[in-house]
């Protein structure tokens, strides 16, 4: 019969004293990575996205992507997303192709922006169809068609 050594326990045994940590602050690897990431980010530049689905703060503008949507489309539905962009005083959103969007999405939040091609599409559709409701009917029809397609 072969004798085996007993495995060492990970738990402290009664009567034994735990080793004490070194004095002073010790940062974990995760904290070090976060700190480096924060320092690398620094202050956001005008026109850069600073938050997704977060309340707009002073010095930011509300924007959304180019995905078709109606006035009540929620964030994440059919790929539609809204976000905030850094816009300090004196910065013109048009320099980065952000324009005031006429789509009617979430009017209670006030003025919002989208890229120029999306804004142009909405203006053309409103002019062609005559009203927001007519455009929204077309958008909902396209969304139903998209939903019914097998994408997987």
N, C-alpha and C positions, 0 to 999 in steps of 0.2 A: 504494500500500500504506500502511495506517494503522498507525502505530507505537503500541503500547500500553505503559503503564508496567508494570513487573514488580510482582507482588503481594508485599506484605511478608510475610515468614515469621513464623510464631508462635514458632518455635524460636530460641534465641539462636545467634548466629553466632560462630564462634571469633574471639577477639580483642576482642569487645565485652564490656563489663562490665554485669552485670544491675543493675537499680535495686534499692536496698536498702529494706527495709520500715521504716516509722517505728518508733522505739523505743517500748516499752511494750506492755501487753496490748491486743490488738484482738479484740473479740468478733465472731463472725460473726452474721449475721441469725438463723440457726437457733438459736444459743446464746442470743441475746437473747430469742427467743420462748419457749424452754424455761424460761429464768429467770423470765420474767413469768408463765408458766403455773404454775410451782412456787409462786411467791409468792402468786398468786391463790388457789391451792388451800388453802394454809395447813394448819392442823391439822384433820383430819376431825372432823365432829360425830358424836355418838353416834347410831347407827342408819344411818349412811351406808355404802354399799358402799366398801370400801377395796382389794379385790383380787379378781381373777377367776382361778380355778384356781391359786391360790397357797396355800402352806402357811399354816395358821393361826398367828398370832403371839400373844404375850401381849397382852391387851386387845382381842381379836377373837373373834367367834363364827362358827361355820361355818353357812352357810345355803344353801338352794337355792330355785329358782323353783317355780311351780305346775304345771309340765308333768308328766303321768303318767309314772311310772318304776317299775322294779323295784329290788331290792336291789343289783343289779350294773350298773345303767345307767351308762354312761360319760358324761363331760361332752361336751355337744354332740349327743348322739344324740336324735333326734326333738325337738330344741329344749330338752332338759333341760340346765340349767347350775347349777353351784354356785359360791359366792363367799364371801368373808369380809366381815363387817360390824364396824365400830368399836363396841366395847362396853367402855368404861372401867369400873373398879370402881365399884360403887354404882349403875350404870345398869340399869334394869329393861327387858329386851327387850319386855315386853308393852306398854310405852308406845307403841311403833311397830308394834304388832300382830304381833310375832315371837313364836311359841310353839314349845315343844319339839315336834318332829315325830315321830309314832309310826310312820312309814312303813317303817322297817327298812333304809333305804339306808345302806350302808357302816358297819356297826356297829363295825368296828375303829377308826373315827375318833372314836368317842364321840358325845356328845350333839350334835345339830344342830337348827337351827330352820327354820321356814317361816312364811309368812303364815297368819293365823288361818283363812281360808276353806279353804286346802289341808289344814290340820291337821284341821279339822272333817270334810272329805270323807273323809279316811283313817279317822278314828274311826268314822264311819257305815258305811263299807264293811267294816271289820273286824268290827263288830258284826253287820251284815247277813249277811256271808258266813261268819263264824266263824273264819277264820284268815288269816294273811299269804299263805299259798300260794294260797288261793282268790282273794284279791284280785289277787295277781300273775298268776294265770291269766287273769283278766278284763282286766288291763292289757295283757298280751302279746297277747291277742285283739284289743283295740282298736288296738294298735300295728301288728299285721299288716294290719288293715283300712285303717289310715291309709297304710301303705306301698304297698298295692295300688291305692289311688286315684291317678288321674292328676292331678297338681297343676300340670302345665305346659302 
